[in-house]
Amino acid sequence: MYYLGIDIGKNNHEAGLIRDDGSHVGKSFRFTNTKEGFDMLLYFLEQHLPENESFCIGMEATGHYWLALYSFLRAQGFVLHIVNPIQSDSLRNFHIRQQKTDSVDCFLVAEVIRFGKFSETHLADEDILVLRNLARFRESIKDSCADYKRQVITVLDQVFPEYDTLFSSLFGESSKAFLKTYGTPDQVVEVNTKSLATLLRKASRGRHSTDKAREIKSLAARSVGLTLCSDAFAFEIRVLIEQIEFTEKQIDEIDRKIAKQLKKINSVILSIPGVGPNTGAVILGEIGDINRFSTAKKLVAFAGIDPTAYQSGNFVGQHNRLSKKGSPYLRRAVWMSALIATRCDPVFKAFYEKKRREGKAHGTALGAVSRKLLYTIHAVLKANKPYEVRLETIE
């Protein structure tokens, strides 16, 4: 039996071949991440593998760079194993020098496959992959939108520090319309009250008008904000607000696509307390095929919500933190779902309150709810049946 380990890179990959006894078959082989490079890998195998000798291929799941090579080799009918980079890194610790080079890493991957003690990364079917990509893209766009909002707040703190008292929502429709048109106190003082009232009335659909316009003008006249570079600050605020509005429209469009994809998949995930379309899309996309998790405990570990353990001699750590080794997207989605579940579902609410009565802090209790929610997700997806409330299952 032979084992081919491949160290994945953006432009180039490195392959190393070993025998069943761990001995190397020649030196490592570098090839480009192109069709020509992939063909060179096939030629390398033809030259170095004995005739009719069985072999398998292992590669690290490094970012997204392994997907093209994986698709190519799978189409060729090869046996492939996708390894978590953490596992090959752990094997490096057995070597005294702990070298980190592409030529060394490819042989380490081959060793991981030879030992056989590893967990694999699996590609889900196309519908789930579409959902995962949409959900991750949505999270990325949301983070960008949050950055723009933080920048607006930073500018307002300098030029109009009193502004956050004017509207119930700083980024509501009325506030955005106002900031996009009159970004600084100087501009507000100069504007006609009637014009400002007309803008507010239209943006708020009649909720704000002349009284709000007078309140804003009065506050702007007393503002202690910077008066220097006011035109530049006003321009910056306007551009940022326009960017926020554009990004929010993109998020709405992504939400529609996610809803359409969820309807196509017809999953029972939305029956679980606290799980909405967006968090459900993240959870389904990150889990993929639920059957790759034989137990709920493994799913908890994949989400990184399992507690770490520290014990040395007679000492046993009492304040263990979450491992946070796994999918950060899944961890955040489950955490947000757990927060909602503690408010809307009697079982999870009772479980959270029980943990609080035991003296657990809010974050610790919510972590326990998150683990319980993952157990529920595992059971529901495994059975493919909607969630049912069972008040006797509070423990």
Secondary structure as the mmCIF struct_conf table of DSSP 4:
data_model
#
loop_
_struct_conf.conf_type_id
_struct_conf.id
_struct_conf.beg_label_comp_id
_struct_conf.beg_label_asym_id
_struct_conf.beg_label_seq_id
_struct_conf.end_label_comp_id
_struct_conf.end_label_asym_id
_struct_conf.end_label_seq_id
STRN STRN1 TYR A 2 ASP A 7
BEND BEND1 LYS A 10 ASN A 11
STRN STRN2 ASN A 12 ARG A 19
TURN_TY1_P TURN_TY1_P1 ASP A 20 ASP A 21
BEND BEND2 GLY A 22 GLY A 22
STRN STRN3 HIS A 24 HIS A 24
BEND BEND3 GLY A 26 LYS A 27
STRN STRN4 PHE A 29 THR A 32
BEND BEND4 ASN A 33 THR A 34
HELX_RH_AL_P HELX_RH_AL_P1 LYS A 35 HIS A 48
BEND BEND5 LEU A 49 LEU A 49
HELX_LH_PP_P HELX_LH_PP_P1 PRO A 50 PRO A 50
TURN_TY1_P TURN_TY1_P2 GLU A 51 ASN A 52
STRN STRN5 PHE A 55 GLU A 60
TURN_TY1_P TURN_TY1_P3 GLY A 63 TRP A 66
HELX_RH_AL_P HELX_RH_AL_P2 LEU A 67 ALA A 75
TURN_TY1_P TURN_TY1_P4 GLN A 76 GLY A 77
STRN STRN6 LEU A 80 VAL A 83
HELX_RH_AL_P HELX_RH_AL_P3 PRO A 85 ARG A 92
TURN_TY1_P TURN_TY1_P5 ASN A 93 PHE A 94
BEND BEND6 HIS A 95 ARG A 97
HELX_RH_AL_P HELX_RH_AL_P4 ASP A 102 PHE A 115
STRN STRN7 GLU A 120 GLU A 120
HELX_RH_AL_P HELX_RH_AL_P5 GLU A 126 VAL A 159
TURN_TY1_P TURN_TY1_P6 PRO A 161 GLU A 162
HELX_RH_3T_P HELX_RH_3T_P1 TYR A 163 THR A 165
TURN_TY1_P TURN_TY1_P7 LEU A 166 LEU A 166
BEND BEND7 SER A 168 SER A 169
TURN_TY1_P TURN_TY1_P8 LEU A 170 PHE A 171
BEND BEND8 GLY A 172 GLY A 172
HELX_RH_AL_P HELX_RH_AL_P6 GLU A 173 THR A 181
BEND BEND9 THR A 184 THR A 184
HELX_RH_AL_P HELX_RH_AL_P7 PRO A 185 GLU A 190
BEND BEND10 VAL A 191 VAL A 191
HELX_RH_AL_P HELX_RH_AL_P8 THR A 193 SER A 204
TURN_TY1_P TURN_TY1_P9 ARG A 205 GLY A 206
BEND BEND11 ARG A 207 HIS A 208
HELX_RH_AL_P HELX_RH_AL_P9 THR A 210 ALA A 221
TURN_TY1_P TURN_TY1_P10 ARG A 222 ARG A 222
BEND BEND12 GLY A 225 GLY A 225
TURN_TY1_P TURN_TY1_P11 LEU A 228 CYS A 229
HELX_RH_AL_P HELX_RH_AL_P10 SER A 230 ILE A 265
TURN_TY1_P TURN_TY1_P12 ASN A 266 ASN A 266
HELX_RH_3T_P HELX_RH_3T_P2 VAL A 268 SER A 271
BEND BEND13 ILE A 272 ILE A 272
TURN_TY1_P TURN_TY1_P13 PRO A 273 GLY A 274
HELX_RH_AL_P HELX_RH_AL_P11 PRO A 277 ILE A 287
HELX_RH_3T_P HELX_RH_3T_P3 ILE A 290 ARG A 292
BEND BEND14 SER A 294 THR A 295
HELX_RH_AL_P HELX_RH_AL_P12 ALA A 296 ALA A 303
TURN_TY1_P TURN_TY1_P14 GLY A 304 GLY A 304
BEND BEND15 ASP A 306 ASP A 306
STRN STRN8 PRO A 307 PRO A 307
HELX_LH_PP_P HELX_LH_PP_P2 THR A 308 THR A 308
STRN STRN9 GLN A 311 SER A 312
TURN_TY1_P TURN_TY1_P15 GLY A 313 ASN A 314
STRN STRN10 PHE A 315 VAL A 316
BEND BEND16 GLN A 318 HIS A 319
HELX_LH_PP_P HELX_LH_PP_P3 ASN A 320 ARG A 321
STRN STRN11 LEU A 322 LEU A 322
BEND BEND17 GLY A 326 GLY A 326
HELX_RH_AL_P HELX_RH_AL_P13 PRO A 328 CYS A 344
HELX_RH_AL_P HELX_RH_AL_P14 PRO A 346 ARG A 357
TURN_TY1_P TURN_TY1_P16 GLU A 358 GLY A 359
HELX_RH_AL_P HELX_RH_AL_P15 HIS A 362 ALA A 383
TURN_TY1_P TURN_TY1_P17 ASN A 384 ASN A 384
TURN_TY1_P TURN_TY1_P18 LEU A 391 GLU A 392
#
